[in-house]
Amino acid sequence: MTWAWDEHTRERRRRRAAVFGPVALAIVQLFGTFGAWHNQPDSRPPGPLGILLLLAGPLALLGARWRPRTVLVAVLAITLTYLALGFPYGPVVLSPAVAAIITVVRGHRTFAWLAAGATLLGIQVIRVTLREETFTWFGTTATVAWALIVLGIGELIRLNRARQAEFRRARAEAERRRVSEDQLRVARELHDVVAHHMSLINVQAGVALHLVDRRPEQVELALTTIKDASKEALTELRALIGVLRAEGEGAPRAPAADLGGLAPLISRASQAGVSTTLEVVGDLDDVPAAVGTAGFRIVQEAITNVVRHSGATRARARVRITVTDSALEVAVTDNGRGPGPAPVPGNGLRGMAERATAVGGSVRLTDGPDGGAALVAQLPWRTNS
């Protein structure tokens, strides 16, 4: 994934910096110190021991990623030794500054601040006793200010990294949540497709078995309906599988299903034995895709419930689609139940409610005017100005 690739790139850059940074710092300290020595004639010339100490500090930073506190102590000891031997001031202070910053960034803040305080005290002792320099408030203040600036930079880098890490965690969580929502949406589509088409196939298979001996001429119609329903089910299932397999961001998130497919849906329901009519009020082209998909699936599930649970001798259903300036209204009514107990509300009704809620709408199920059920879904899609 993109986030994993970014993290890998960042880690590779950190490894490069951990190697090339100390090498570059060693070169700067070495040549910078010789340049500073010419302006400090009273200092001890940096001979082989001085050069060794100038190189030892930066090279010790190579282990700062794994042992930041140990490296900080080592670099501070090297720097204090260098100053105690009377070598010239200069870029030698860069190594302890980098070590302190790394220690703070790695989370050892208290240790870094205490080490800095101890180092400042050690520098003052070395300056007054070993280097026999006169104590001045200006020099002391400048040294303390330098330490505070270094530690402050470390704190800023630490806070910035913490914010970046939190942002990456939030982004990864949002991505996981989006994937979970997509999976839920695909699962809901799968339920609707399978439930609807399998119900039609089941009903028509029962009709074919019932008529195979009595009216064989009508078996062909039932088998044709089964063939059409199974073909469309396979087409939609292939679209769903395509969504699951798609990895690019440009891939569609859901199979194409909208209000334009209502006419074939009504036709299949009528062939399955439920005489179904469709009435459309308003322009379906004004309905947004998300609301249209929700409306289509709600009609599909409602008709599936009529096919499976109506129980009437001659089942009839009426679908009315009304498009207003602010909402899509879906109403599906049937002509009542036949003998037998009423069905227990299950995943179908819950799925319709979830689809309506997803677009800010609602679904209600009441008694129909013809003794059956009446399902009404309100799906808002635009607020009035």
N, C-alpha and C positions, 0 to 999 in steps of 0.2 A: 504494500500500500504506500501511498505518498508520504504518510507520516513516518512510517518505518524507514523509508528511503532518506528523508530529511534527517532523522536521528542518526542514521549511519553516516551521512555526510558530515554532520557536526562532530561526531566522534572521531572521524578520520582527520578532520582539521585540528582537533584538539591534540591528537597524537603528533601531528606534524609540528604544531607550535611547541609541544613539550620537548621536542628534540632540537629544532632549529632555533628556538628562542634562547635557551641557555648558551648555545654556540655563538650566536650574534652578540649576546650580552658580554660574553668573555672577550670578544674582539673589541667591543666598545670600552670595557673597563681597562683593558691592557693599553690600547693606544691613547685613550682619553687620560689615563693617569700620567703617562709620559709627557703629554701636553700640559697637564696641570703642574707637573713637577718644576717646569721652567719658571713658573710664577711663584714658587715656594722654595727659594734658595736655602732656607733654614731646615728644610725637611731632609730626611735620609733618602738617598737615591734608591729607587726600586731595583735592587739587584735580583739575582736568581730566586732568593726566598720571597721577595716581594712579588715577583712575577708568578711564582707558584701559588701564592695566596690570592692574587688577582684572578687566576684561572680556577682555583679550587672552589670559590664561592659560586660562580655561575654553573660549573659542572655539577655541583651538589644538587642544583635545582632539577636535574634529570630525574631524581627520585621523588620529587615533590608530589606527584599525583598519587603515590602509594603511601608515603610516610611524610605528610606535610609538617607535622610537629617536630619530628626528628630532624628533617631538613632545615627547618627554621632555626633550631638550636645550633646545628652545625654551621650554618651560614653566619649567624650572629657571632659565634665563637671565632670563626675565621676572620670576620671583619674587625672584631675587637682586638684580636691578635695583631692584625695588620696595623691598626692605629697605635697599639701599645708599642710596636717596634719603631715608631717614628716615621713611617712612610708617609708620603704626601696625601693630603685630602683630595677627593675627586670622585670619579664614577664608582669607586668601591662601594658607595652607599646604595647603589642600584640593586645589588644582589639581595641584601636583607629586605629592601623594600618589596621586591617581587616575591620573596619567600613569605613575608608577612601578608601580602595580598592573597596569595594562594591559600594560606592557612585560614584566613577569614572566610574566603569563598567556600572552602571545604567544610565550613561549619564550626571550626575550632576558634570561635571568636574570643572567648575569655582567655584562652591560652595565648593568643596572639597579642592581646592588649597587655597582659601581664609581662610577656616577653619583651614587648616594646618598652614598657616602663623600666624593667630591669636593665635593658640595653642603654636607655638614656642615662640612667644612674651610672652605669659602667663607663660610658663615654666621658661623663663629667669627671669621674675619678681619674681616668687615663689622661685627660687633658691637663688637669691641675697637678697631678703627681708625677706621672711618667714623662709627659711631654713638656712639663713645666711652663704651661701657658697660663696667662692671667685670666681669672674668672671674670666673665662679663655677662650681664643680663641679656644683652643683645644676642650673643652667641648661643646662650642657653635657650632663649625664646625661639630663635631660628631653628634650633635642633628639635625642640618640642613641636613647633609648627610643622616641620617636615614629617615627623612621626604621625601627627594627627591627620595630615593630608593623605599619607600613605594608607593608614587604617581606614580613613573615610572612603577612599577609592575602593578598598576591599569591600566595605559594607555596601556601597552602591552597586558594585558588580554582583555581590551575593543577592541583594534584593531584586536586581534585574533578572538574574537567573531563576530566582524563585517565582517571579511573575511569569516568566516564559514557561517554566515547568507547569505552573498552574493552568496557563492558557492551553498548553499542549494536552494536559489531562482533560480539561473541559472540552476541547475540540475532539479528542478521541472518544469521550463519553457521548458527545452529540452525534458522532459518526455511528457509534454502537446503537444509540437510540434510533437513529434514522434507519439503520439496517433492520433493527427489530420491528419498527413500524412497517417497513416494506415487506418483511416476511409475514407480518400479521395481515397486511392488505392482500398479499398473494394467497395466503391461506383462506381468507374470506372469499376471494374470487373463486378459488378451487372448490370451496363448499357450495357456492351458488351454482357453478357450472355443473358439478357432478349431481347435486341434488335435483336440479331442474331436469336435466336430460335423462338421468336414470329413472326419475319418476315417470316421465313420458314413455320411456322404453318399457318399464314395468307394466304400466297400464295397457299399452298396446299389445305387449306379449300376452297378457291375460285375455284381451279381446280376441286375439288370433287363436289362442287355444280354445276359447269358448265357441268360436264360429267355424273352426276347422271342419267340423262334421255337418253343422246346420246350414251355414251360409259360406261355403268356400270362396265365393266370388268376392266377399268383403275382406278375406284374409290378406289379399294383395295390398289393399289400402293400409291395413295395420302394419304390414311388413315394410311398406314404403315409408310410413311415418317413423318406424324404428330405424330404418336406414338413414333417413335425413337427420334424425335427432342424434344418432351415434356419430355421424359424419361431422356435424357441427360441434358436438362435444369434443371430438378428437382435435378439431381445428383450434378450439379455445384452449384445450389442454396443451397443445404444442406451443401456443403463444405464452402460456404460463411458464412452461419449461424454459422457453427462450428468455423470459424475464429472470428466472432463477440462474440461468447460465451466463447472462450478460454481465460483463465486468466493467465496461466503459461507462463513464458518466453520462454519455449521450444516449445510452440505451433506454428504451421506454420502460417506465416503472410499472405499467399495468397493461393488459391486453385491451384492444379497442372494443369498447362496449358503451353504446350511448343510446339516446332515445330514437335514433334512426333505425335501430333494430327492433322496434316494437312491433311493426307489421308482421315480420316473419315469426316473432314470438307468439303473437295472437293466432296466427295461422296454425302453428304447431299445436297450440292448446286446443283449438277447435278440432284438429285431426285426432287429438288424444281423447275426444269425447266430451270436452267441456266447451260448450258453445260460448265463445268469447267475442265481445264487441269492443271496439276502441273508439274513443271520442277525444279529440284534441282541440283545445281552445287556446288560441294564441300561437305565436311563432316559436317553434322549437329551436330555430337557429339563434335565438337570443340567449339561450341557456348556456352557461359556461360548461366546459367539458367535465369538471369534477362533479358538479351538480347533476349533469345529464347522466353520467355513469352511475351515480348513486340512485337516481330515479329509475333507470333501466333495471338495475339489480333488485330494487325493491319490488317493482312490478313482476319481475321474473320469479322472485321468491314467493310473492303472494299468489301467483297463478300456480306455482308448484304446490303450495298448500291446498289450493282448491282441488287440484287434480288428485292429491293424495288423501285429503280429509273431508271433501265435501259430502260424500255419501248420498247425495240426492240422486233420484232416479234419472233425471235429465239435468245434469249440472249445467248451470249457466253462470257466466262471470261478465262483469262490465268494468272496463278500465277507462277512467276519465283523467286526462292530463290537462291541467290548467296552468298557463304561463301568464303571470302578472308582471307588473313593473318591478317587483321586489322579491318574488319567490316563485318556486315551482310547486304546485300541489298535485299529488298523486292520490287517486282514490280508486280502490278495487273492492267491488262488492260481489257477493255470490247469492244464490237463491236458497240457501238454507241447508241444514244437515238432514240426512236421511236417518234411518234407524241406527241406534248404537250410541255409545258414550262419546262425548265431545273430546277432541284430542287435547293432550296436555301441552301447553306452550313449551317449545324447545328451542333449539339453536336457530331455527329459521327466523322467528320473531325477534330473538335477541340480535341476530345478525342485521336485520332490517333497522332496528333501533340504533345499532352501532354505526351503520352507514349514514343514517340521518344525522346523528350527533356529530359525525366527522365533518359535516358541512354546516354545522350550527342549526340543524333542524330537529324535528321530533316526529314520532310515529305514535298513533293511537289506534287501538282495535276496539270496535264497538259492535253492537248488534246491527245487522243490515236491515233495510226496509222490506226485503223479501223473506225474512226469517233466517237469513244466513249471517255471515260476518261482513263487517265493513272496515276496511283498513284505509286510513287517511294519513298521508305523510306530507308535512310541510317542510320544504327545503328552501330556505332563503338564499338569495344569491346576489342581492344588491340592496343597499340602504337608500332610502329616499333622501334627496338633498334638501 
